Amino acid sequence: MLVLTRRADESIVIVPADGTDTRMTLAELFAQGPIQITLLGGSGRRVKMGIEAPSPLAIRRKDD
């Protein structure tokens, strides 16, 4: 599980992982299971979330 903390108005992106064939269909990308997001807590304008995703996917902070 990847654990990230995000503030209000910050984002994450879910993209194909490095080395994943970008021609894969959605069915192929999700063959190992769904993306699961669990909110682990928060305070003020911050929230901590745990994210589990199939290995062909990468979760990254979106930095503007």
JOMOHU-V916666 format. One record per residue. RES is the residue in three letters. PHI is phi in degrees with one decimal (NA if undefined). OMEGA is omega as a letter, one per 30 degrees, with the letter a starting at -180 (NA if undefined). D_CENTER is the distance of its C-alpha to the mean C-alpha in whole Angstrom. Layout:
RES,PHI,OMEGA,D_CENTER
RES,PHI,OMEGA,D_CENTER
This chain:
MET,NA,l,10
LEU,-89.9,l,8
VAL,-111.4,l,9
LEU,-126.5,l,9
THR,-113.9,l,12
ARG,-127.6,l,12
ARG,-92.7,l,15
ALA,-54.1,l,17
ASP,73.3,l,16
GLU,-93.9,a,13
SER,-130.9,l,10
ILE,-123.1,l,6
VAL,-126.5,l,6
ILE,-118.6,a,5
VAL,-134.1,l,8
PRO,-59.9,l,11
ALA,-68.1,l,11
ASP,-55.4,l,14
GLY,88.8,l,17
THR,-80.4,l,16
ASP,-65.2,a,18
THR,-70.6,l,17
ARG,-90.7,a,20
MET,-63.7,l,18
THR,-79.3,l,18
LEU,-58.8,l,15
ALA,-60.5,l,17
GLU,-70.1,l,17
LEU,-61.9,a,13
PHE,-102.5,a,13
ALA,-61.8,a,16
GLN,-87.2,l,15
GLY,131.8,a,13
PRO,-85.6,l,11
ILE,-86.3,l,7
GLN,-121.2,l,8
ILE,-115.0,a,8
THR,-119.1,l,11
LEU,-79.8,a,13
LEU,-99.8,l,14
GLY,155.6,l,17
GLY,-172.5,l,18
SER,-154.7,a,21
GLY,58.8,a,22
ARG,-101.0,a,20
ARG,-118.9,l,17
VAL,-133.1,l,14
LYS,-104.8,a,13
MET,-130.5,l,10
GLY,-106.7,a,9
ILE,-127.7,l,6
GLU,-117.2,a,7
ALA,-143.8,l,7
PRO,-57.7,a,10
SER,-60.3,l,11
PRO,-71.2,a,11
LEU,-111.8,l,8
ALA,-121.0,l,6
ILE,-109.8,a,4
ARG,-135.6,l,6
ARG,-69.1,l,8
LYS,-92.6,l,11
ASP,-106.9,a,14
ASP,-82.8,NA,17
